[in-house]
Amino acid sequence: MKRPERYNKRTINGLDARDMIKELNLNFNEGNILKYLLRDKNQDIQDLEKIINYAQHEIEYLKKQNQQPERNENGVIEAVVW
């Protein structure tokens, strides 16, 4: 299967996004963040919105994994995320 050209133009040390995702053992959200960072820059705003979306999903996942309590602006625990 041929890769879309927008993913092939930007590489680091000869590795494209897909190769780096495998090499770094990134999860789904992390991999998509990297993929959109390295895409050919024709749709900057749309790509940045996707990066933000995947980052928000990763933050929520990490919060659930760590069961971090939610705190208000003063650092007071308001609710525990389960």
Backbone as JSON Lines, residues from 0, in Angstrom:
{"i":0,"aa":"M","n":[0.84,-1.18,0.0],"ca":[0.0,0.0,0.0],"c":[0.88,1.24,0.0]}
{"i":1,"aa":"K","n":[0.61,2.13,-0.91],"ca":[1.41,3.35,-1.04],"c":[0.98,4.37,0.02]}
{"i":2,"aa":"R","n":[1.98,4.94,0.68],"ca":[1.7,5.97,1.69],"c":[1.35,7.29,1.03]}
{"i":3,"aa":"P","n":[0.41,8.04,1.61],"ca":[0.13,9.37,1.07],"c":[1.39,10.24,1.13]}
{"i":4,"aa":"E","n":[1.61,11.01,0.1],"ca":[2.82,11.83,-0.01],"c":[2.96,12.82,1.15]}
{"i":5,"aa":"R","n":[1.83,13.29,1.7],"ca":[1.91,14.28,2.79],"c":[2.62,13.73,4.03]}
{"i":6,"aa":"Y","n":[2.73,12.4,4.15],"ca":[3.42,11.81,5.29],"c":[4.87,11.48,4.97]}
{"i":7,"aa":"N","n":[5.28,11.6,3.73],"ca":[6.62,11.19,3.33],"c":[7.61,12.34,3.22]}
{"i":8,"aa":"K","n":[7.13,13.56,3.14],"ca":[8.02,14.69,2.89],"c":[8.85,15.09,4.11]}
{"i":9,"aa":"R","n":[8.33,14.87,5.28],"ca":[9.03,15.31,6.5],"c":[9.5,14.08,7.27]}
{"i":10,"aa":"T","n":[10.81,13.94,7.37],"ca":[11.4,12.81,8.08],"c":[12.45,13.32,9.06]}
{"i":11,"aa":"I","n":[12.81,12.47,10.01],"ca":[13.88,12.76,10.96],"c":[14.83,11.58,10.9]}
{"i":12,"aa":"N","n":[16.08,11.84,10.58],"ca":[17.1,10.79,10.45],"c":[16.62,9.66,9.53]}
{"i":13,"aa":"G","n":[15.91,10.02,8.48],"ca":[15.46,9.03,7.51],"c":[14.2,8.28,7.89]}
{"i":14,"aa":"L","n":[13.65,8.54,9.07],"ca":[12.44,7.86,9.52],"c":[11.23,8.77,9.28]}
{"i":15,"aa":"D","n":[10.17,8.2,8.72],"ca":[8.94,8.97,8.6],"c":[8.11,8.75,9.87]}
{"i":16,"aa":"A","n":[6.96,9.35,9.93],"ca":[6.13,9.28,11.15],"c":[5.81,7.85,11.53]}
{"i":17,"aa":"R","n":[5.42,7.03,10.57],"ca":[5.04,5.65,10.88],"c":[6.21,4.87,11.47]}
{"i":18,"aa":"D","n":[7.39,5.05,10.89],"ca":[8.58,4.36,11.4],"c":[8.95,4.85,12.81]}
{"i":19,"aa":"M","n":[8.82,6.16,13.04],"ca":[9.14,6.7,14.36],"c":[8.16,6.22,15.42]}
{"i":20,"aa":"I","n":[6.88,6.12,15.05],"ca":[5.87,5.64,16.0],"c":[6.22,4.23,16.46]}
{"i":21,"aa":"K","n":[6.62,3.39,15.52],"ca":[7.02,2.02,15.87],"c":[8.3,2.03,16.71]}
{"i":22,"aa":"E","n":[9.3,2.8,16.27],"ca":[10.6,2.85,16.94],"c":[10.46,3.34,18.39]}
{"i":23,"aa":"L","n":[9.61,4.33,18.6],"ca":[9.43,4.92,19.93],"c":[8.35,4.23,20.75]}
{"i":24,"aa":"N","n":[7.68,3.23,20.15],"ca":[6.62,2.49,20.83],"c":[5.55,3.43,21.39]}
{"i":25,"aa":"L","n":[5.08,4.35,20.55],"ca":[4.08,5.32,20.97],"c":[2.69,4.7,20.95]}
{"i":26,"aa":"N","n":[1.84,5.17,21.86],"ca":[0.47,4.7,21.86],"c":[-0.32,5.42,20.76]}
{"i":27,"aa":"F","n":[-1.6,5.11,20.66],"ca":[-2.44,5.66,19.59],"c":[-2.44,7.19,19.59]}
{"i":28,"aa":"N","n":[-2.71,7.79,20.74],"ca":[-2.77,9.25,20.81],"c":[-1.43,9.89,20.53]}
{"i":29,"aa":"E","n":[-0.37,9.38,21.13],"ca":[0.97,9.92,20.92],"c":[1.38,9.8,19.45]}
{"i":30,"aa":"G","n":[1.06,8.66,18.86],"ca":[1.4,8.44,17.46],"c":[0.7,9.41,16.53]}
{"i":31,"aa":"N","n":[-0.57,9.67,16.81],"ca":[-1.31,10.62,15.97],"c":[-0.8,12.04,16.15]}
{"i":32,"aa":"I","n":[-0.4,12.4,17.35],"ca":[0.18,13.73,17.58],"c":[1.44,13.87,16.73]}
{"i":33,"aa":"L","n":[2.31,12.88,16.78],"ca":[3.54,12.92,15.99],"c":[3.22,12.97,14.5]}
{"i":34,"aa":"K","n":[2.27,12.15,14.07],"ca":[1.9,12.1,12.66],"c":[1.47,13.47,12.15]}
{"i":35,"aa":"Y","n":[0.62,14.15,12.91],"ca":[0.13,15.45,12.46],"c":[1.2,16.54,12.58]}
{"i":36,"aa":"L","n":[2.15,16.39,13.49],"ca":[3.26,17.33,13.56],"c":[4.16,17.24,12.33]}
{"i":37,"aa":"L","n":[4.32,16.03,11.82],"ca":[5.24,15.8,10.71],"c":[4.6,15.86,9.34]}
{"i":38,"aa":"R","n":[3.3,16.03,9.28],"ca":[2.63,16.09,7.97],"c":[3.09,17.31,7.18]}
{"i":39,"aa":"D","n":[2.99,17.19,5.87],"ca":[3.23,18.32,4.98],"c":[2.29,19.44,5.39]}
{"i":40,"aa":"K","n":[2.79,20.63,5.51],"ca":[2.04,21.73,6.08],"c":[1.13,22.45,5.07]}
{"i":41,"aa":"N","n":[0.07,21.77,4.69],"ca":[-0.94,22.39,3.83],"c":[-2.19,22.75,4.6]}
{"i":42,"aa":"Q","n":[-2.37,22.13,5.76],"ca":[-3.59,22.34,6.55],"c":[-3.21,22.6,8.0]}
{"i":43,"aa":"D","n":[-2.43,23.63,8.24],"ca":[-1.88,23.88,9.57],"c":[-2.94,23.95,10.66]}
{"i":44,"aa":"I","n":[-3.98,24.74,10.48],"ca":[-4.98,24.93,11.54],"c":[-5.7,23.61,11.82]}
{"i":45,"aa":"Q","n":[-6.1,22.92,10.79],"ca":[-6.81,21.66,10.96],"c":[-5.89,20.63,11.65]}
{"i":46,"aa":"D","n":[-4.63,20.58,11.25],"ca":[-3.7,19.65,11.89],"c":[-3.47,20.0,13.36]}
{"i":47,"aa":"L","n":[-3.35,21.28,13.68],"ca":[-3.17,21.69,15.07],"c":[-4.4,21.35,15.91]}
{"i":48,"aa":"E","n":[-5.59,21.5,15.35],"ca":[-6.81,21.12,16.06],"c":[-6.82,19.62,16.36]}
{"i":49,"aa":"K","n":[-6.36,18.82,15.4],"ca":[-6.28,17.38,15.62],"c":[-5.25,17.04,16.7]}
{"i":50,"aa":"I","n":[-4.12,17.74,16.68],"ca":[-3.09,17.53,17.71],"c":[-3.66,17.82,19.09]}
{"i":51,"aa":"I","n":[-4.38,18.94,19.21],"ca":[-5.0,19.31,20.49],"c":[-5.99,18.23,20.93]}
{"i":52,"aa":"N","n":[-6.8,17.75,20.0],"ca":[-7.79,16.73,20.31],"c":[-7.13,15.46,20.84]}
{"i":53,"aa":"Y","n":[-6.09,14.97,20.16],"ca":[-5.41,13.76,20.61],"c":[-4.69,14.0,21.94]}
{"i":54,"aa":"A","n":[-4.15,15.2,22.15],"ca":[-3.5,15.52,23.42],"c":[-4.51,15.52,24.56]}
{"i":55,"aa":"Q","n":[-5.7,16.05,24.32],"ca":[-6.75,16.05,25.34],"c":[-7.18,14.63,25.68]}
{"i":56,"aa":"H","n":[-7.3,13.79,24.66],"ca":[-7.64,12.38,24.91],"c":[-6.56,11.7,25.74]}
{"i":57,"aa":"E","n":[-5.3,11.99,25.44],"ca":[-4.19,11.37,26.18],"c":[-4.18,11.87,27.63]}
{"i":58,"aa":"I","n":[-4.44,13.14,27.85],"ca":[-4.49,13.69,29.21],"c":[-5.59,12.99,30.01]}
{"i":59,"aa":"E","n":[-6.78,12.84,29.42],"ca":[-7.87,12.17,30.11],"c":[-7.52,10.72,30.43]}
{"i":60,"aa":"Y","n":[-6.88,10.04,29.48],"ca":[-6.46,8.66,29.71],"c":[-5.46,8.59,30.86]}
{"i":61,"aa":"L","n":[-4.48,9.48,30.87],"ca":[-3.47,9.46,31.93],"c":[-4.08,9.79,33.29]}
{"i":62,"aa":"K","n":[-5.01,10.72,33.31],"ca":[-5.68,11.06,34.57],"c":[-6.41,9.84,35.12]}
{"i":63,"aa":"K","n":[-7.09,9.12,34.25],"ca":[-7.81,7.92,34.7],"c":[-6.85,6.85,35.16]}
{"i":64,"aa":"Q","n":[-5.73,6.69,34.45],"ca":[-4.73,5.69,34.84],"c":[-4.12,6.01,36.2]}
{"i":65,"aa":"N","n":[-3.87,7.27,36.43],"ca":[-3.24,7.71,37.69],"c":[-4.26,8.0,38.78]}
{"i":66,"aa":"Q","n":[-5.54,8.02,38.42],"ca":[-6.63,8.36,39.34],"c":[-6.29,9.62,40.13]}
{"i":67,"aa":"Q","n":[-5.86,10.62,39.39],"ca":[-5.53,11.91,39.99],"c":[-6.81,12.62,40.41]}
{"i":68,"aa":"P","n":[-6.85,13.15,41.61],"ca":[-8.03,13.91,42.03],"c":[-8.11,15.23,41.27]}
{"i":69,"aa":"E","n":[-9.32,15.66,40.97],"ca":[-9.52,16.96,40.35],"c":[-9.38,18.03,41.42]}
{"i":70,"aa":"R","n":[-8.67,19.08,41.08],"ca":[-8.44,20.17,42.02],"c":[-8.95,21.49,41.43]}
{"i":71,"aa":"N","n":[-9.39,22.39,42.32],"ca":[-9.8,23.71,41.84],"c":[-8.58,24.6,41.69]}
{"i":72,"aa":"E","n":[-8.79,25.88,41.36],"ca":[-7.68,26.8,41.12],"c":[-6.8,27.02,42.36]}
{"i":73,"aa":"N","n":[-7.33,26.68,43.55],"ca":[-6.55,26.82,44.79],"c":[-5.85,25.52,45.19]}
{"i":74,"aa":"G","n":[-5.99,24.5,44.35],"ca":[-5.35,23.24,44.63],"c":[-6.15,22.33,45.55]}
{"i":75,"aa":"V","n":[-7.38,22.7,45.87],"ca":[-8.22,21.92,46.76],"c":[-8.91,20.82,45.95]}
{"i":76,"aa":"I","n":[-8.88,19.59,46.48],"ca":[-9.51,18.47,45.79],"c":[-11.02,18.65,45.8]}
{"i":77,"aa":"E","n":[-11.63,18.57,44.62],"ca":[-13.09,18.73,44.51],"c":[-13.76,17.38,44.24]}
{"i":78,"aa":"A","n":[-13.16,16.55,43.42],"ca":[-13.75,15.26,43.08],"c":[-12.65,14.31,42.66]}
{"i":79,"aa":"V","n":[-12.88,13.06,42.85],"ca":[-11.93,12.04,42.43],"c":[-12.45,11.44,41.12]}
{"i":80,"aa":"V","n":[-11.57,11.34,40.12],"ca":[-11.92,10.76,38.83],"c":[-11.72,9.25,38.93]}
{"i":81,"aa":"W","n":[-12.78,8.49,38.72],"ca":[-12.66,7.02,38.78],"c":[-12.84,6.43,37.44]}
